[in-house]
Amino acid sequence: MRTMSNCIGGAVVLTALWILSPVCLVLAQEGQPSIDAMLKYEYGQDRSAFNVVAEQIRKADAKGREAIESTLLQVLGSRKATAAAKQTAALLLPRVASCKSALPLAQLVPDREVSHAALAALQVLPCPEVPRLIRDRLPTLTGEERRDAINTLGHLRDRTSLPFLAALVKDQDPGDVESAIAAIGRIGGEEAVRALKSLSVPARFQPVWADACLLTADSLLASGNKASAAQIYRDLAAPTQPPGVQAAALGGLVRSDGTGAVPALIAAIQSENPVIRNAGARFANQLEGAGVTSALVGAIPTSKPVSQLLLVSSLELRGDPSALSALTGLLRSSGLAARLAAIRALRTLGNESTVDPLFKSIKGDQEESRTASESARLLRGPGVDPAIAKYLKGGDPQLRIAAIRILASRQYKPALPEAIAGTQDSDPSVRLESWRAVDDLAGPDQLPQLIGLMLKAGTPREQSAAEQAVQTVAQRNPDPEKKVQPLLVAMAGQPAEARNQLLRITARLGGPNAMQAVRAALRDDDPEVRDNAVRLLAEWGDRSTM
């Protein structure tokens, strides 16, 4: 399968990396390497002889590389050489090797202790006879060494090995069969496609075969043969293939056939398998064009709710205004999940034409209402605010509240008169929301009017919201000395309860004028006002210095 690779023993790799590292090269001894020391080398022992070779390789010219090659071949061919010595020599050899090294390396492939290193060296040796030499050794190999040799033929991408590999698919060993199929896929090209199609593969090997086909399609695509690659991807995207294969094939189909992949993507989005559905949606998002949008929109009515969610999400990500009508229509869907997805998509695609449908959704259940309100708040376009403002004067308290809240969050200043009027509405919920909107929208010029309305507030919640709004609006006055002036003016002639309310706001605003007013209240005729002044001064702390 794709995950297979020509494995090299971990100890061998680590040894090679150590030998070739700059540290080892620095430590290498001067002079000629000792053949005897190299032949006797064992892992964990003194490796200076091979360090000398590594340093010589770095400095050698063409003649020097030829001499080093002969030395390393001498180690490989010696019966006295340890396995560690042969492995190390084989890993150094590709840096200086010529084609005369091919046969000695191939002769080591049947040697279990050196096979990995020999195959690794052969794999990077640019000699045309290497595949044949490996094929010639295969009958003598078993187990892991045989599979490694098969994998190496795949990595070499040798097309002359295709018939040989196809014949190996009839082997009894499952590992050999998998390796042979994977190697054919790794070789790639039209010949590999024909070889794979000619195989009679048992069901147990179908995933490996499909993965090999994907590899051949990838190679065709990389070579510019999009048409042939697309046909393979399309076949592998069929519902008969494993989900992972289908998902990978869809990606390849998009890369090779562009918008021609749309029917397959829609079929995937409508699949019962979540892996395939998500892959279809993900790759659909990579395609541009109004035609793709139209196809996705057209699939919505015939799709199940779970697929509708993916289609709507794709349309939202695309940001194509042509999908607006279909998304708005989904707001009338019987499925809550589809409605919510469409409502969320309108945050991106909606405009003034979607205000009315969204306000109808605000009348839905709690989640739908909250989602629709948030989408309306995020709508863009010059006509959105006036379209929402129409609901300020409607007869439905829920919609009026929604309109007040949304316009306040959008900082739509023309809504302020209606918000101020709403503080006196017959519906307590409208009054409360109106005070919150006033808090967001009003400025210092409206403060005297707001103070008067605050003093008329009925319920404790309204009084609290009104006080907060008045305090916030007063804070917006850029002149610190004038922040409390309207409050002080309003105190004159008010009953004790109103004076206490105004005094609390004045104290919270702070400043010298506020301090003076609170101190003056200590001499008020009403004992409750005097007590309130004492409490406010006790809470004042060091604000007298402000």
C-alpha positions as a printed Julia matrix, in Angstrom:
546×3 Matrix{Float64}:
   0.0     0.0     0.0
   1.01    3.66   -0.08
   2.41    3.4     3.4
   4.84    0.64    2.46
   8.46    1.64    2.0
  11.75   -0.09    1.51
  12.61   -0.59    5.16
  16.2    -0.29    6.32
  17.19   -1.56    9.74
  17.16    1.17   12.37
  20.61    0.3    13.61
  22.01    0.55   10.09
  20.41    3.94    9.5
  21.63    5.33   12.79
  25.13    4.04   12.13
  25.19    5.62    8.68
  23.96    8.93   10.02
  26.61    8.85   12.75
  29.38    8.06   10.29
  28.34   10.8     7.87
  27.76   13.43   10.55
  30.04   16.49   10.68
  31.18   15.51   14.18
  32.5    12.17   13.0
  34.18   13.69    9.98
  35.98   16.15   12.21
  37.14   13.31   14.42
  38.34   11.18   11.49
  41.98   10.17   11.62
  44.38   11.24    8.9
  45.96    8.66    6.6
  44.71    5.52    4.91
  41.89    3.42    6.37
  42.81    0.06    7.83
  41.12   -2.69    5.83
  41.63   -5.09    8.7
  39.96   -2.67   11.14
  37.02   -2.25    8.8
  36.58   -6.01    8.35
  36.45   -6.53   12.12
  34.15   -3.6    12.87
  31.21   -4.23   15.19
  28.56   -1.76   16.3
  29.63    0.02   19.46
  33.35   -0.39   18.74
  35.93    2.03   17.35
  34.69    3.23   13.96
  37.65    5.44   13.08
  38.56    3.35   10.01
  35.19    4.07    8.42
  35.42    7.68    9.56
  38.59    8.0     7.5
  36.72    6.64    4.48
  33.88    9.1     4.99
  36.34   11.99    5.15
  38.15   10.76    2.05
  34.85   10.56    0.16
  34.17   14.19    0.97
  37.52   15.3    -0.47
  37.99   12.79   -3.29
  38.18   13.54   -7.0
  37.03   11.07   -9.66
  40.16    8.92   -9.39
  39.99    8.99   -5.61
  36.33    7.91   -5.62
  37.24    4.95   -7.81
  39.9     3.87   -5.3
  37.49    4.23   -2.39
  34.9     2.2    -4.29
  37.43   -0.61   -4.69
  38.21   -0.52   -0.97
  34.54   -0.73    0.0
  33.91   -3.52   -2.51
  36.82   -5.39   -0.96
  35.04   -5.19    2.4
  31.75   -6.31    0.88
  33.36   -9.27   -0.86
  35.42  -10.5     2.07
  34.32  -13.57    3.98
  36.1   -12.14    7.0
  33.95   -9.0     7.12
  31.38   -8.77    9.88
  27.74   -7.99    9.11
  28.22   -4.53   10.64
  31.21   -3.92    8.38
  29.3    -4.92    5.25
  26.26   -2.86    6.23
  28.39    0.21    6.84
  30.35   -0.26    3.63
  27.13   -0.7     1.65
  25.72    2.53    3.04
  28.9     4.46    2.18
  29.26    2.94   -1.27
  26.53    4.9    -3.17
  28.5     8.11   -2.65
  31.36    6.82   -4.8
  29.87    3.85   -6.62
  29.94    3.19  -10.33
  28.04    0.48  -12.11
  30.77   -2.04  -11.27
  29.32   -2.02   -7.73
  25.93   -3.24   -8.92
  26.75   -6.95   -9.11
  28.63   -7.15   -5.78
  25.74   -5.4    -4.06
  23.18   -7.64   -5.75
  25.1   -10.7    -4.59
  24.59   -9.51   -1.01
  20.8    -9.24   -1.34
  20.2   -12.9    -0.32
  22.33  -12.35    2.8
  19.75  -11.65    5.49
  22.16   -9.61    7.61
  23.16   -7.29    4.77
  20.12   -7.44    2.48
  18.54   -4.18    3.69
  21.73   -2.17    3.27
  22.49   -3.72   -0.13
  19.02   -2.96   -1.48
  19.21    0.58   -0.14
  22.48    1.09   -2.01
  21.14   -0.49   -5.21
  18.06    1.71   -5.07
  20.15    4.87   -5.54
  22.65    3.38   -7.98
  21.99    4.88  -11.46
  22.68    1.73  -13.43
  20.25    0.13  -15.92
  21.15   -3.42  -14.94
  20.09   -2.99  -11.3
  16.42   -4.05  -11.74
  17.47   -7.2   -13.61
  20.02   -8.07  -10.96
  17.36   -7.75   -8.25
  14.85   -9.8   -10.24
  17.45  -12.52  -10.71
  17.9   -12.8    -6.93
  14.19  -12.89   -6.07
  13.77  -16.68   -6.44
  16.37  -17.14   -3.7
  14.67  -14.73   -1.29
  11.95  -15.32    1.28
  10.06  -13.33    3.87
  11.02   -9.76    4.61
  14.03   -9.78    2.29
  11.84  -10.87   -0.63
   9.28   -8.14    0.08
  12.04   -5.53    0.4
  13.41   -6.55   -3.0
   9.94   -6.28   -4.55
   9.47   -2.86   -2.99
  12.84   -1.77   -4.36
  11.71   -2.62   -7.91
   8.76   -0.32   -7.32
  10.94    2.5    -6.03
  13.2     2.12   -9.07
  10.11    2.69  -11.27
  11.43    0.14  -13.73
   8.77   -0.53  -16.36
  10.54   -3.66  -17.59
   9.75   -5.21  -14.21
   5.97   -4.86  -14.65
   5.32   -8.33  -16.16
   7.54   -9.87  -13.52
   5.65   -8.08  -10.72
   2.27   -8.97  -12.22
   3.26  -12.63  -12.12
   4.18  -12.3    -8.45
   0.56  -11.39   -7.64
  -0.16  -15.11   -7.97
   2.23  -15.9    -5.09
   0.91  -17.71   -2.05
   2.46  -15.29    0.43
   0.03  -12.41    1.14
   2.91  -10.07    1.95
   4.51  -10.76   -1.42
   1.21  -10.15   -3.21
   0.66   -6.83   -1.46
   4.23   -5.74   -2.15
   3.96   -6.67   -5.83
   0.69   -4.76   -6.31
   2.07   -1.74   -4.47
   5.27   -1.85   -6.54
   3.27   -1.78   -9.79
   1.43    1.29   -8.55
   4.69    2.93   -7.55
   6.15    2.43  -11.02
   3.2     4.3   -12.49
   2.46    5.29  -16.07
   0.13    3.84  -18.68
   1.9     0.47  -18.61
   1.29    0.16  -14.88
  -2.38    1.02  -15.41
  -2.72   -1.79  -17.93
  -0.87   -4.16  -15.63
  -3.18   -3.4   -12.72
  -6.3    -3.76  -14.87
  -5.12   -7.14  -16.08
  -4.79   -8.53  -12.57
  -7.34  -10.86  -11.03
  -7.12   -9.67   -7.46
  -8.93  -11.46   -4.6
 -11.22   -9.33   -2.45
  -8.76   -9.25    0.44
  -6.26   -7.39   -1.75
  -8.72   -4.94   -3.28
  -7.74   -2.05   -0.94
  -4.06   -2.51   -1.88
  -4.99   -2.7    -5.56
  -7.09    0.48   -5.3
  -4.28    2.28   -3.55
  -1.89    1.21   -6.31
  -4.34    2.55   -8.89
  -4.35    5.87   -7.05
  -0.57    5.95   -7.29
  -0.69    5.35  -11.04
  -3.28    8.11  -11.43
  -1.08   10.45   -9.42
   1.87    9.68  -11.7
  -0.23   10.27  -14.83
  -1.44   13.57  -13.45
   2.11   14.61  -12.58
   3.17   13.86  -16.17
   0.37   16.03  -17.57
  -1.96   13.23  -18.68
  -5.05   14.64  -16.97
  -7.61   12.73  -19.02
  -6.25    9.28  -18.19
  -5.74   10.24  -14.56
  -9.29   11.58  -14.3
 -10.75    8.33  -15.6
  -8.91    6.32  -12.95
  -9.94    8.71  -10.21
 -13.55    8.57  -11.39
 -13.56    4.77  -11.3
 -12.06    4.78   -7.81
 -14.65    7.3    -6.58
 -17.38    4.72   -7.19
 -19.46    3.6    -4.17
 -18.02    0.09   -4.45
 -14.6     1.31   -3.26
 -13.57    1.68    0.41
 -14.37    5.11    1.91
 -10.74    6.12    2.21
 -10.1     5.29   -1.44
 -13.2     7.18   -2.55
 -12.15   10.23   -0.57
  -8.65   10.24   -2.06
 -10.04    9.68   -5.55
 -12.37   12.67   -5.21
  -9.4    14.9    -4.48
  -7.58   13.57   -7.52
 -10.66   14.02   -9.68
 -10.87   17.69   -8.69
  -7.2    18.2    -9.54
  -7.45   16.42  -12.88
 -10.95   17.28  -14.13
 -11.86   20.51  -12.35
 -15.57   21.27  -12.58
 -16.1    17.95  -14.32
 -15.82   16.43  -10.85
 -18.96   18.19   -9.6
 -21.43   15.3   -10.19
 -19.14   12.93   -8.28
 -18.74   15.46   -5.48
 -22.48   15.92   -5.1
 -22.97   12.15   -5.05
 -20.34   11.99   -2.32
 -22.02   14.73   -0.28
 -25.25   12.74   -0.49
 -23.51    9.53    0.64
 -24.52    7.69    3.78
 -20.87    7.5     4.85
 -19.62   10.53    6.82
 -16.03   10.16    5.56
 -17.19   10.37    1.95
 -19.69   13.16    2.68
 -17.08   15.33    4.33
 -14.55   14.67    1.57
 -17.1    15.67   -1.07
 -17.88   18.92    0.71
 -14.21   19.7     1.32
 -13.23   19.27   -2.32
 -16.33   21.08   -3.58
 -15.09   24.12   -1.68
 -11.94   24.08   -3.82
 -13.84   24.63   -7.07
 -14.85   28.09   -8.24
 -17.52   29.26  -10.63
 -21.23   29.99  -10.79
 -21.86   26.6   -12.39
 -20.56   24.82   -9.3
 -22.73   26.99   -7.07
 -25.76   26.22   -9.22
 -25.1    22.48   -8.99
 -24.76   22.61   -5.21
 -27.97   24.62   -4.93
 -29.77   22.16   -7.19
 -28.77   19.26   -4.96
 -30.34   20.73   -1.82
 -33.99   19.67   -2.41
 -33.08   16.03   -3.09
 -30.64   15.69   -0.21
 -31.21   14.39    3.29
 -30.85   16.88    6.17
 -27.29   15.81    7.03
 -26.23   16.39    3.42
 -28.16   19.64    3.25
 -26.04   20.92    6.12
 -22.86   20.26    4.15
 -24.28   21.81    1.0
 -25.32   24.93    2.86
 -21.94   25.18    4.57
 -20.22   24.9     1.19
 -22.43   27.63   -0.23
 -21.65   29.87    2.72
 -17.91   29.37    2.27
 -18.18   30.08   -1.45
 -19.82   33.45   -0.78
 -21.61   33.37   -4.14
 -24.68   35.67   -4.06
 -26.43   33.46   -6.6
 -27.11   31.0    -3.77
 -29.08   33.57   -1.77
 -32.53   32.62   -3.05
 -32.03   28.92   -2.31
 -30.73   29.61    1.18
 -33.62   31.93    1.93
 -36.01   29.23    0.76
 -34.49   26.8     3.24
 -35.73   29.01    6.07
 -39.13   27.46    5.37
 -37.71   23.93    5.65
 -39.3    21.51    8.09
 -35.89   20.44    9.37
 -34.52   22.59   12.18
 -30.88   21.72   11.44
 -31.24   22.79    7.8
 -32.99   26.01    8.81
 -30.27   26.87   11.31
 -27.54   26.2     8.75
 -29.26   28.42    6.19
 -29.77   31.17    8.76
 -26.07   31.1     9.62
 -25.13   31.19    5.93
 -27.15   34.37    5.48
 -24.71   36.16    7.77
 -22.27   36.01    4.88
 -24.56   36.13    1.85
 -27.6    38.03    3.1
 -28.67   41.6     2.35
 -31.76   43.75    2.84
 -33.88   41.18    0.98
 -33.25   38.63    3.72
 -34.4    40.84    6.6
 -38.05   39.77    6.38
 -37.29   36.01    6.19
 -34.93   36.33    9.14
 -37.52   38.17   11.21
 -39.97   35.38   10.5
 -37.37   32.99   11.87
 -37.06   35.16   14.98
 -40.57   33.95   15.79
 -39.26   30.36   15.89
 -38.02   28.4    18.88
 -35.34   29.79   21.17
 -32.3    28.56   19.24
 -33.71   29.53   15.87
 -34.74   32.95   17.17
 -31.33   33.62   18.67
 -29.52   32.47   15.5
 -31.75   34.59   13.25
 -31.2    37.67   15.41
 -27.45   37.21   15.23
 -27.55   36.78   11.44
 -29.67   39.91   11.06
 -27.18   41.81   13.2
 -24.36   40.82   10.84
 -26.12   41.56    7.54
 -24.35   43.96    5.21
 -25.69   46.45    2.69
 -27.01   50.02    2.63
 -30.65   48.99    2.86
 -30.35   46.62    5.81
 -30.85   49.1     8.66
 -33.97   50.76    7.2
 -35.43   47.31    6.48
 -34.93   46.32   10.12
 -36.23   49.68   11.37
 -39.66   48.89    9.89
 -40.16   46.45   12.74
 -39.75   49.17   15.36
 -43.33   50.26   14.75
 -44.91   46.85   14.37
 -47.49   45.37   16.65
 -45.52   42.26   17.6
 -43.55   42.96   20.82
 -41.08   40.13   20.13
 -40.15   41.56   16.74
 -40.0    45.1    18.08
 -37.62   43.97   20.82
 -35.48   42.15   18.25
 -35.38   45.21   16.0
 -34.43   47.5    18.9
 -31.66   45.18   20.06
 -30.26   44.57   16.56
 -30.24   48.23   15.53
 -28.62   49.25   18.8
 -25.85   46.71   18.31
 -25.39   47.98   14.74
 -25.14   51.55   16.1
 -27.95   52.75   13.84
 -28.46   56.27   15.22
 -31.74   56.98   13.35
 -33.36   54.35   15.57
 -32.8    56.49   18.69
 -36.15   58.36   18.62
 -38.03   55.06   18.44
 -35.87   53.66   21.24
 -36.61   56.68   23.44
 -40.31   56.36   22.68
 -40.09   52.66   23.47
 -39.11   53.43   27.06
 -42.76   54.41   27.56
 -44.28   51.45   25.72
 -47.14   49.51   27.27
 -45.12   46.28   27.11
 -42.57   46.04   29.97
 -40.16   43.93   27.87
 -40.16   46.55   25.13
 -39.51   49.28   27.7
 -36.57   47.36   29.18
 -34.97   46.68   25.79
 -35.52   50.3    24.77
 -33.55   51.54   27.77
 -30.71   49.22   26.78
 -30.79   50.64   23.26
 -30.76   54.18   24.64
 -27.66   53.2    26.61
 -25.96   52.33   23.29
 -27.23   55.12   21.06
 -27.97   58.32   23.01
 -25.66   61.27   23.51
 -25.39   64.15   26.04
 -27.95   66.23   24.13
 -30.67   63.72   25.03
 -29.72   63.58   28.71
 -32.35   66.03   30.11
 -35.1    64.14   28.3
 -33.77   60.79   29.48
 -33.61   61.96   33.1
 -37.26   62.88   32.97
 -38.18   59.51   31.5
 -36.01   57.68   34.02
 -37.92   59.24   36.89
 -41.08   57.69   35.44
 -39.65   54.17   35.22
 -41.88   51.68   36.96
 -40.42   48.27   37.82
 -37.09   47.84   39.63
 -35.54   46.29   36.49
 -36.58   49.28   34.42
 -35.28   51.69   37.04
 -31.94   49.9    37.08
 -31.7    49.89   33.26
 -32.75   53.55   33.1
 -30.18   54.6    35.72
 -27.47   52.72   33.84
 -28.46   54.39   30.56
 -28.5    57.88   32.1
 -25.1    57.31   33.72
 -23.6    55.99   30.45
 -24.96   58.9    28.41
 -23.73   61.44   30.98
 -20.26   59.88   30.8
 -20.17   60.65   27.08
 -20.0    64.39   27.77
 -16.42   65.39   26.96
 -16.49   68.16   29.6
 -15.98   66.56   33.05
 -17.6    69.52   34.85
 -20.78   69.26   32.8
 -21.4    65.53   33.22
 -23.49   65.95   36.37
 -25.0    69.35   35.57
 -28.27   68.03   34.04
 -28.72   65.75   37.06
 -28.25   68.63   39.51
 -30.71   70.77   37.58
 -33.26   67.95   37.59
 -33.1    67.57   41.4
 -34.85   70.84   42.01
 -38.44   70.33   43.05
 -38.28   66.53   42.95
 -39.58   64.34   45.78
 -37.1    62.63   48.09
 -37.17   59.31   46.23
 -36.29   61.0    42.93
 -33.58   63.13   44.56
 -32.01   59.99   46.03
 -32.02   58.31   42.6
 -30.39   61.34   40.97
 -27.9    61.63   43.83
 -26.77   58.01   43.37
 -26.03   58.58   39.68
 -24.28   61.87   40.47
 -22.01   60.17   43.0
 -21.14   57.39   40.55
 -20.13   59.97   37.94
 -17.76   61.61   40.43
 -15.9    64.89   40.2
 -15.85   68.1    42.29
 -19.39   69.14   41.37
 -20.71   65.73   42.33
 -18.89   65.85   45.67
 -20.32   69.27   46.38
 -23.84   68.06   45.61
 -23.55   65.03   47.89
 -22.19   67.14   50.73
 -25.05   69.59   50.28
 -27.47   66.67   50.59
 -26.22   66.15   54.16
 -28.32   69.22   55.02
 -31.41   68.08   53.08
 -34.77   68.41   54.86
 -35.56   64.74   54.23
 -33.86   62.23   56.57
 -33.73   59.53   53.85
 -31.84   61.89   51.56
 -29.43   62.76   54.38
 -28.87   59.05   55.14
 -28.29   58.38   51.45
 -25.72   61.19   51.32
 -23.86   59.69   54.29
 -23.72   56.28   52.6
 -22.52   57.77   49.34
 -19.75   59.71   51.07
 -18.69   56.58   52.96
 -18.45   54.71   49.65
 -16.69   57.61   47.95
 -13.2    56.72   49.15
 -10.56   58.96   47.65
 -12.71   60.11   44.75
 -12.78   63.59   46.26
  -9.39   64.08   44.67
 -10.67   63.24   41.21
